[in-house]
Amino acid sequence: MFQDRNRTIVHANDDNEYFIDRNGHAFRYILEFYRNGEVIWPNESFLENDTNSAYVSRCELLKEFDYFQIPFEIPEALPTSQMLAKRLDGFMNALLECSFDIKFAFRTYMSIKFYDYSISGEENHPTMLVVNPYINSAYKKLRPFESCGYTLSIYFKEEINAFMRASLSKLSCDIRKVKSPDCVVIRMYIRDNIDCEEILKHSAYKKLLV
């Protein structure tokens, strides 16, 4: 990064500090390259399924590699069935984790919509993912699957439903395809009402509330 060839893009201020005004989320891939001397692609390491960090698309990563003049080669081989299976597993786990977000938001229901990616234009496409009610933590978990949630929900509808039922007995999941607009609606219900009295029993402020 600090080689002579990069002198035009990296400058130090008077305190010998460097400010790089680029994609902060993608910068971890830049650091990994300098740590290990190897380019890590998101769909190979499945870091896009890490809900603790922001997802970076391959397109964004290519722009950053080009800016920092990092040599790279796009893998010639297409993703294998094993890699696609990991993608599916990540999607189902994200849906399951959303059920916890629903309960933490003191809700019992959530509607998730994935729109058909093919109906959007390259320049100005509508939002492909809608979560209602909007829960930020749940949206972040599902955001990496915005472009494939529609097709995954159609191809593996029965498997997703079976996985959700087997994982949580009080969780119901209904997946339906809607024609206009072309989208898939995933409705998640938690058959466990919010028991205010029971919650107050465990509250640290119970004595103050008596």
TAFENGI-V783044 format. One record per residue. N is the residue number from 1. RES is the residue in one letter. D_FIRST is the distance of its C-alpha to the first C-alpha in whole Angstrom. Layout:
n-><N & N>
res-><RES & RES>
d_first-><D_FIRST & D_FIRST>
This chain:
n-><1 & 2 & 3 & 4 & 5 & 6 & 7 & 8 & 9 & 10 & 11 & 12 & 13 & 14 & 15 & 16 & 17 & 18 & 19 & 20 & 21 & 22 & 23 & 24 & 25 & 26 & 27 & 28 & 29 & 30 & 31 & 32 & 33 & 34 & 35 & 36 & 37 & 38 & 39 & 40 & 41 & 42 & 43 & 44 & 45 & 46 & 47 & 48 & 49 & 50 & 51 & 52 & 53 & 54 & 55 & 56 & 57 & 58 & 59 & 60 & 61 & 62 & 63 & 64 & 65 & 66 & 67 & 68 & 69 & 70 & 71 & 72 & 73 & 74 & 75 & 76 & 77 & 78 & 79 & 80 & 81 & 82 & 83 & 84 & 85 & 86 & 87 & 88 & 89 & 90 & 91 & 92 & 93 & 94 & 95 & 96 & 97 & 98 & 99 & 100 & 101 & 102 & 103 & 104 & 105 & 106 & 107 & 108 & 109 & 110 & 111 & 112 & 113 & 114 & 115 & 116 & 117 & 118 & 119 & 120 & 121 & 122 & 123 & 124 & 125 & 126 & 127 & 128 & 129 & 130 & 131 & 132 & 133 & 134 & 135 & 136 & 137 & 138 & 139 & 140 & 141 & 142 & 143 & 144 & 145 & 146 & 147 & 148 & 149 & 150 & 151 & 152 & 153 & 154 & 155 & 156 & 157 & 158 & 159 & 160 & 161 & 162 & 163 & 164 & 165 & 166 & 167 & 168 & 169 & 170 & 171 & 172 & 173 & 174 & 175 & 176 & 177 & 178 & 179 & 180 & 181 & 182 & 183 & 184 & 185 & 186 & 187 & 188 & 189 & 190 & 191 & 192 & 193 & 194 & 195 & 196 & 197 & 198 & 199 & 200 & 201 & 202 & 203 & 204 & 205 & 206 & 207 & 208 & 209 & 210>
res-><M & F & Q & D & R & N & R & T & I & V & H & A & N & D & D & N & E & Y & F & I & D & R & N & G & H & A & F & R & Y & I & L & E & F & Y & R & N & G & E & V & I & W & P & N & E & S & F & L & E & N & D & T & N & S & A & Y & V & S & R & C & E & L & L & K & E & F & D & Y & F & Q & I & P & F & E & I & P & E & A & L & P & T & S & Q & M & L & A & K & R & L & D & G & F & M & N & A & L & L & E & C & S & F & D & I & K & F & A & F & R & T & Y & M & S & I & K & F & Y & D & Y & S & I & S & G & E & E & N & H & P & T & M & L & V & V & N & P & Y & I & N & S & A & Y & K & K & L & R & P & F & E & S & C & G & Y & T & L & S & I & Y & F & K & E & E & I & N & A & F & M & R & A & S & L & S & K & L & S & C & D & I & R & K & V & K & S & P & D & C & V & V & I & R & M & Y & I & R & D & N & I & D & C & E & E & I & L & K & H & S & A & Y & K & K & L & L & V>
d_first-><0 & 4 & 6 & 9 & 9 & 6 & 9 & 11 & 9 & 8 & 11 & 13 & 16 & 19 & 19 & 15 & 14 & 11 & 13 & 11 & 14 & 13 & 15 & 15 & 17 & 15 & 12 & 13 & 13 & 9 & 10 & 12 & 10 & 8 & 12 & 14 & 12 & 14 & 14 & 17 & 19 & 21 & 24 & 24 & 23 & 25 & 23 & 25 & 28 & 26 & 28 & 27 & 23 & 23 & 23 & 20 & 22 & 20 & 20 & 18 & 16 & 16 & 15 & 12 & 11 & 12 & 10 & 7 & 8 & 8 & 12 & 14 & 18 & 21 & 23 & 26 & 29 & 30 & 30 & 33 & 36 & 35 & 31 & 34 & 36 & 33 & 32 & 36 & 36 & 33 & 35 & 39 & 37 & 36 & 39 & 41 & 38 & 39 & 43 & 42 & 40 & 43 & 46 & 43 & 44 & 47 & 48 & 50 & 48 & 45 & 45 & 42 & 42 & 40 & 40 & 40 & 37 & 38 & 40 & 37 & 36 & 33 & 32 & 34 & 35 & 37 & 36 & 36 & 37 & 39 & 40 & 43 & 44 & 40 & 39 & 35 & 34 & 36 & 34 & 31 & 32 & 33 & 31 & 29 & 32 & 33 & 33 & 35 & 37 & 40 & 40 & 39 & 42 & 44 & 44 & 44 & 46 & 49 & 46 & 44 & 48 & 49 & 46 & 46 & 50 & 49 & 46 & 48 & 52 & 52 & 50 & 51 & 48 & 50 & 48 & 49 & 48 & 49 & 50 & 50 & 47 & 46 & 44 & 44 & 46 & 45 & 47 & 47 & 50 & 50 & 54 & 54 & 55 & 53 & 56 & 56 & 58 & 57 & 53 & 55 & 57 & 53 & 52 & 51 & 53 & 56 & 58 & 57 & 58 & 62>
